[in-house]
Amino acid sequence: MISFKPNPHKLRVTPSSKEPGRFDWSITRDDMVVRQSVRSFGSEGASEADGDVAFREITAQWQSVR
């Protein structure tokens, strides 16, 4: 039997608190930060693209241990 479990991780892109006009990303699980960007990005899209790479890595690790 196949059981489907939704991915508990979420990618969030937010305006940078340290650098106005730039964006940071973070990956959370149960509202706790698992990983976050080490630098800010000039656009929301660039931040999301970089965060998506990390999100896919975490998702692959999560799926391999289930």
NORURTA-V221337 format. One line per field, one symbol per residue. phi: phi as a letter, one per 30 degrees, with the letter a starting at -180 (. if undefined). psi: psi as a letter, one per 20 degrees, with the letter a starting at -180 (. if undefined). burial: # if it has 24 or more other C-alpha atoms within 12 Angstrom, else .. A space follows every 50 residues. Layout:
phi = ???
psi = ???
burial = ???
This chain:
phi = .ccccddddbcbcbdddcbeibbbbbccbhicdcabdcbcbdbddddddd ddddddddddddddcd
psi = pppppqpiqppppqqpihnpjrqqqqpqpljpphqrqirrqiqhghgggg hhghghgggggghhi.
burial = ........######.#......#####.......###..##.....##.# ##.##..##.......
